Every structure is written in structure tokens, then in C-alpha cells.
């Protein structure tokens, strides 16, 4: 299985804190709304796994390049242009932004998920 397939499903959010917040208002006499906002801290970016997969096409009579060469500045410019265009899209976001739960006398009546 490819590394990309392993990470594409996402990583579950630990539910203990969500359960604790919901249970904290599941008490007699509490009537109202509980909103849980789900945010990601900047430290999450330090745990991003990027799999690099290269597929080089060679002509049958062409030998593969064996030595490591650095790209010249003219070849780096298009790469930088692509990164500039992608920068605003390269963001880690949680699919669920918030959960709002409505309680009546401590009994959970309904909930809404904000995407």
C-alpha cells in the first residue's frame, strides 16, 4: 500500500475532551447550547508526512543519470511560481469546524455540525 493512501483517510480526533464537555452539561437543570470549536495549532504542520514519488521516463537508448546535479536558476523559477500559486491551498484544515449541541434539562436533544 502506498504511503499516500495511508494518510488520505485522516487521523481521528481524540474524543475524550468532546465527551467530557458534552457530559459536563448533561445534568438536570441545564437547558441551553454547548458549542465546541475544533481548531488545529501550528505545531500540527510539524507532523505532516509528504511522500515523494518519482516516475522518470527514459528513451530505450538513453542512459539514466547517475550523478546528482542541482537545478540551474532558470529551472527553479517555474518551481517557485507553482509554489507561489499553491501556497494559499497548502493548508491543513479540520473537516469539522464546530459542533453545536442543544440540551433540555440536561438531555441532549439534537446537534449540528458546522463544516
C-alpha positions as CSV (number, residue, x, y, z in Angstrom):
1,X,0.0,0.0,0.0
2,X,1.3,3.4,-0.8
3,X,2.2,5.9,1.9
4,X,-0.3,8.4,0.4
5,X,-3.2,6.0,0.8
6,X,-2.3,5.5,4.5
7,X,-2.6,9.2,5.2
8,X,-5.5,10.2,2.9
9,X,-8.1,8.8,5.3
10,X,-7.2,11.3,8.0
11,X,-6.3,11.0,11.7
12,X,-9.2,10.7,14.2
13,X,-9.5,13.5,16.7
14,X,-9.4,12.2,20.3
15,X,-12.9,12.2,21.6
16,X,-12.2,12.3,25.3
17,X,-12.3,16.1,25.6
18,X,-15.5,16.3,23.4
19,X,-17.2,13.6,25.6
20,X,-16.2,15.4,28.7
21,X,-17.6,18.8,27.5
22,X,-20.9,17.2,26.4
23,X,-21.2,15.2,29.7
24,X,-20.5,18.3,31.7
25,X,-23.8,19.8,30.7
26,X,-25.8,16.6,30.7
27,X,-27.1,17.4,34.2
28,X,-30.6,18.2,35.5
29,X,-31.4,21.8,35.1
30,X,-29.1,22.6,32.2
31,X,-31.1,23.9,29.3
32,X,-29.1,25.6,26.5
33,X,-26.5,25.2,23.9
34,X,-22.9,23.9,24.1
35,X,-20.6,24.8,21.2
36,X,-17.4,23.0,20.6
37,X,-14.9,24.7,18.3
38,X,-12.3,22.4,16.8
39,X,-9.0,24.1,15.9
40,X,-5.6,23.0,14.8
41,X,-2.5,24.6,16.3
42,X,0.6,25.5,14.2
43,X,2.5,22.6,15.6
44,X,0.4,20.2,13.5
45,X,2.4,21.3,10.5
46,X,5.5,19.8,12.0
47,X,3.8,16.3,11.7
48,X,2.8,16.4,8.1
49,X,4.1,13.5,6.1
50,X,4.9,14.2,2.4
51,X,5.6,11.2,0.2
52,X,7.7,12.0,-2.8
53,X,7.2,9.6,-5.7
54,X,9.3,10.0,-8.8
55,X,8.4,8.3,-12.1
56,X,11.1,9.1,-14.7
57,X,10.6,8.2,-18.3
58,X,13.6,7.2,-20.3
59,X,14.0,6.5,-24.0
60,X,15.3,3.0,-24.6
61,X,18.6,4.2,-25.9
62,X,19.1,6.8,-23.1
63,X,21.1,6.0,-20.0
64,X,19.8,7.0,-16.6
65,X,21.5,10.0,-15.0
66,X,23.7,8.5,-12.2
67,X,25.1,11.7,-10.7
68,X,23.3,14.2,-8.5
69,X,23.0,17.6,-10.2
70,X,21.5,20.8,-8.9
71,X,18.9,22.6,-11.0
72,X,20.0,25.9,-12.5
73,X,18.2,29.2,-11.6
74,X,16.2,29.2,-14.9
75,X,14.7,25.8,-13.9
76,X,14.0,26.9,-10.4
77,X,11.8,29.9,-11.5
78,X,8.9,27.8,-12.7
79,X,9.0,25.7,-9.5
80,X,8.8,28.9,-7.4
81,X,5.9,30.1,-9.5
82,X,4.0,26.9,-8.8
83,X,4.7,27.2,-5.1
84,X,3.5,30.8,-5.1
85,X,0.2,29.7,-6.7
86,X,-0.2,26.7,-4.3
87,X,0.7,28.5,-1.1
88,X,-2.8,29.5,-0.2
89,X,-4.1,26.0,-0.9
90,X,-1.4,24.2,1.1
91,X,-3.4,24.4,4.4
92,X,-4.3,21.8,6.9
93,X,-7.9,22.1,7.9
94,X,-10.2,20.0,10.1
95,X,-13.3,18.9,8.2
96,X,-15.5,19.8,11.2
97,X,-15.1,23.4,12.4
98,X,-17.6,23.2,15.3
99,X,-20.3,21.0,16.9
100,X,-23.3,22.7,18.5
101,X,-25.4,20.6,20.9
102,X,-28.8,21.6,22.3
103,X,-29.8,20.3,25.8
104,X,-33.1,20.4,27.5
105,X,-32.9,19.8,31.3
106,X,-29.6,18.1,30.8
107,X,-30.8,15.8,28.0
108,X,-29.1,16.1,24.6
109,X,-31.9,16.9,22.1
110,X,-30.0,17.5,18.9
111,X,-26.8,18.7,17.4
112,X,-25.4,20.4,14.3
113,X,-22.1,20.0,12.7
114,X,-20.5,23.1,11.2
115,X,-18.2,22.4,8.3
